[in-house]
Amino acid sequence: MRAEQVKKEPAQLMSNNKGKVGVDQELIRELAKLLDETGLSEIEIDRDGLRVRVARELRIQATPAVSATPGAAQTAAPPAAEKATLDDPVAHPGCVRSPMVGTAYLAPEPSAANFVEIGSRVAQGQTILIIEAMKTMNHIPAPKAGTVTRILVGNRQPVEFGEPLAIIE
């Protein structure tokens, strides 16, 4: 959360039904700290007609592409369209996006092997990872058959709605 939001937009941060505006800076600081601790993008509470919403801007960073065959050298530069999808996985037609906010798990349990690895062939509907949301384990299926070329999240990583999880080609 930016400090200028607190100074310039207090009516958006806190207001009650009587039209009175007040800023409880300690509450805002606690909520901002909670955002950092949980990895959430926003929190909103409503108590006794007083509503507080704290949000932060998200920046999704793409991880570098990992070659499925170690030591393979590229002989030619990728075409412009292919390069754009390497830089922006969301633009890739095989991008699997998170359907919810939660925590991503790459394996069914801590001691088990991952559902998929880079280079794995998957069938449509096959589980590629799990997202835990509100203590519920949600299996995320492959939307199409193909080969997993990129895994864009780490194990136990918080994910946001719409965040790229993997690329299947």
Contacts in CASP RR format, 6 or more apart in sequence:
PFRMAT RR
TARGET T0000
AUTHOR 0000-0000-0000
METHOD contacts of the structure
MODEL  1
MRAEQVKKEPAQLMSNNKGKVGVDQELIRELAKLLDETGLSEIEIDRDGL
RVRVARELRIQATPAVSATPGAAQTAAPPAAEKATLDDPVAHPGCVRSPM
VGTAYLAPEPSAANFVEIGSRVAQGQTILIIEAMKTMNHIPAPKAGTVTR
ILVGNRQPVEFGEPLAIIE
1 28 0 8 1.000
1 32 0 8 1.000
1 35 0 8 1.000
1 54 0 8 1.000
1 55 0 8 1.000
1 56 0 8 1.000
5 12 0 8 1.000
5 13 0 8 1.000
6 13 0 8 1.000
6 23 0 8 1.000
6 25 0 8 1.000
6 28 0 8 1.000
10 21 0 8 1.000
10 22 0 8 1.000
10 23 0 8 1.000
11 21 0 8 1.000
12 53 0 8 1.000
13 23 0 8 1.000
13 28 0 8 1.000
13 52 0 8 1.000
13 53 0 8 1.000
13 54 0 8 1.000
14 21 0 8 1.000
14 22 0 8 1.000
14 23 0 8 1.000
14 24 0 8 1.000
14 50 0 8 1.000
14 51 0 8 1.000
14 52 0 8 1.000
15 21 0 8 1.000
15 22 0 8 1.000
15 50 0 8 1.000
15 51 0 8 1.000
16 48 0 8 1.000
16 49 0 8 1.000
16 50 0 8 1.000
16 51 0 8 1.000
17 49 0 8 1.000
24 52 0 8 1.000
27 52 0 8 1.000
28 52 0 8 1.000
28 54 0 8 1.000
31 43 0 8 1.000
31 45 0 8 1.000
31 52 0 8 1.000
31 54 0 8 1.000
32 54 0 8 1.000
32 56 0 8 1.000
34 40 0 8 1.000
34 43 0 8 1.000
35 41 0 8 1.000
35 42 0 8 1.000
35 43 0 8 1.000
35 54 0 8 1.000
35 56 0 8 1.000
38 158 0 8 1.000
39 158 0 8 1.000
40 101 0 8 1.000
40 158 0 8 1.000
41 55 0 8 1.000
41 56 0 8 1.000
41 58 0 8 1.000
41 101 0 8 1.000
41 160 0 8 1.000
42 53 0 8 1.000
42 54 0 8 1.000
42 55 0 8 1.000
42 56 0 8 1.000
43 53 0 8 1.000
43 54 0 8 1.000
43 55 0 8 1.000
44 51 0 8 1.000
44 52 0 8 1.000
44 53 0 8 1.000
44 54 0 8 1.000
45 51 0 8 1.000
45 52 0 8 1.000
45 53 0 8 1.000
46 52 0 8 1.000
58 160 0 8 1.000
60 90 0 8 1.000
60 160 0 8 1.000
60 163 0 8 1.000
60 164 0 8 1.000
62 86 0 8 1.000
62 87 0 8 1.000
62 88 0 8 1.000
62 89 0 8 1.000
62 152 0 8 1.000
62 164 0 8 1.000
63 150 0 8 1.000
63 152 0 8 1.000
65 86 0 8 1.000
65 149 0 8 1.000
65 150 0 8 1.000
66 118 0 8 1.000
66 150 0 8 1.000
68 118 0 8 1.000
68 119 0 8 1.000
68 147 0 8 1.000
68 149 0 8 1.000
77 83 0 8 1.000
78 86 0 8 1.000
84 91 0 8 1.000
85 91 0 8 1.000
85 92 0 8 1.000
85 93 0 8 1.000
85 167 0 8 1.000
89 95 0 8 1.000
89 150 0 8 1.000
89 152 0 8 1.000
89 164 0 8 1.000
89 167 0 8 1.000
90 97 0 8 1.000
90 164 0 8 1.000
92 164 0 8 1.000
92 167 0 8 1.000
94 143 0 8 1.000
94 144 0 8 1.000
94 167 0 8 1.000
94 168 0 8 1.000
94 169 0 8 1.000
95 164 0 8 1.000
95 166 0 8 1.000
95 167 0 8 1.000
96 128 0 8 1.000
96 140 0 8 1.000
96 142 0 8 1.000
96 143 0 8 1.000
96 164 0 8 1.000
96 165 0 8 1.000
96 166 0 8 1.000
96 167 0 8 1.000
96 168 0 8 1.000
97 162 0 8 1.000
97 163 0 8 1.000
97 164 0 8 1.000
97 165 0 8 1.000
98 104 0 8 1.000
98 131 0 8 1.000
98 140 0 8 1.000
98 159 0 8 1.000
98 160 0 8 1.000
98 161 0 8 1.000
98 162 0 8 1.000
98 163 0 8 1.000
98 164 0 8 1.000
98 165 0 8 1.000
99 131 0 8 1.000
99 138 0 8 1.000
99 140 0 8 1.000
99 161 0 8 1.000
99 162 0 8 1.000
100 131 0 8 1.000
100 133 0 8 1.000
100 138 0 8 1.000
100 161 0 8 1.000
101 133 0 8 1.000
101 158 0 8 1.000
101 159 0 8 1.000
101 160 0 8 1.000
101 161 0 8 1.000
102 131 0 8 1.000
102 132 0 8 1.000
102 133 0 8 1.000
102 158 0 8 1.000
102 159 0 8 1.000
103 131 0 8 1.000
103 132 0 8 1.000
103 133 0 8 1.000
103 156 0 8 1.000
103 157 0 8 1.000
103 158 0 8 1.000
103 159 0 8 1.000
104 129 0 8 1.000
104 130 0 8 1.000
104 131 0 8 1.000
104 153 0 8 1.000
104 154 0 8 1.000
104 155 0 8 1.000
104 156 0 8 1.000
104 157 0 8 1.000
104 158 0 8 1.000
104 159 0 8 1.000
104 165 0 8 1.000
105 129 0 8 1.000
105 130 0 8 1.000
105 131 0 8 1.000
105 132 0 8 1.000
105 137 0 8 1.000
105 155 0 8 1.000
105 156 0 8 1.000
106 114 0 8 1.000
106 115 0 8 1.000
106 116 0 8 1.000
106 129 0 8 1.000
106 151 0 8 1.000
106 153 0 8 1.000
106 154 0 8 1.000
106 155 0 8 1.000
107 113 0 8 1.000
107 114 0 8 1.000
107 115 0 8 1.000
107 155 0 8 1.000
108 115 0 8 1.000
108 130 0 8 1.000
114 155 0 8 1.000
115 126 0 8 1.000
115 127 0 8 1.000
115 128 0 8 1.000
115 129 0 8 1.000
115 130 0 8 1.000
116 122 0 8 1.000
116 126 0 8 1.000
116 128 0 8 1.000
116 129 0 8 1.000
116 148 0 8 1.000
116 151 0 8 1.000
116 166 0 8 1.000
117 148 0 8 1.000
117 151 0 8 1.000
118 148 0 8 1.000
118 149 0 8 1.000
118 150 0 8 1.000
118 151 0 8 1.000
119 147 0 8 1.000
119 148 0 8 1.000
119 149 0 8 1.000
120 147 0 8 1.000
120 148 0 8 1.000
121 145 0 8 1.000
121 146 0 8 1.000
121 147 0 8 1.000
122 128 0 8 1.000
122 142 0 8 1.000
122 145 0 8 1.000
122 146 0 8 1.000
122 147 0 8 1.000
122 148 0 8 1.000
122 168 0 8 1.000
123 142 0 8 1.000
123 145 0 8 1.000
124 141 0 8 1.000
124 142 0 8 1.000
124 143 0 8 1.000
124 144 0 8 1.000
124 145 0 8 1.000
125 141 0 8 1.000
125 142 0 8 1.000
125 143 0 8 1.000
126 141 0 8 1.000
126 142 0 8 1.000
127 139 0 8 1.000
127 140 0 8 1.000
127 141 0 8 1.000
127 142 0 8 1.000
128 140 0 8 1.000
128 141 0 8 1.000
128 142 0 8 1.000
128 148 0 8 1.000
128 165 0 8 1.000
128 166 0 8 1.000
128 168 0 8 1.000
129 140 0 8 1.000
129 153 0 8 1.000
129 165 0 8 1.000
129 166 0 8 1.000
130 137 0 8 1.000
130 138 0 8 1.000
130 139 0 8 1.000
130 140 0 8 1.000
131 137 0 8 1.000
131 138 0 8 1.000
131 140 0 8 1.000
131 159 0 8 1.000
132 138 0 8 1.000
140 165 0 8 1.000
142 168 0 8 1.000
143 168 0 8 1.000
144 168 0 8 1.000
146 168 0 8 1.000
146 169 0 8 1.000
147 168 0 8 1.000
147 169 0 8 1.000
148 166 0 8 1.000
148 167 0 8 1.000
148 168 0 8 1.000
149 167 0 8 1.000
149 168 0 8 1.000
149 169 0 8 1.000
150 166 0 8 1.000
150 167 0 8 1.000
151 165 0 8 1.000
151 166 0 8 1.000
152 163 0 8 1.000
152 164 0 8 1.000
152 165 0 8 1.000
152 166 0 8 1.000
152 167 0 8 1.000
153 159 0 8 1.000
153 163 0 8 1.000
153 165 0 8 1.000
153 166 0 8 1.000
159 165 0 8 1.000
END
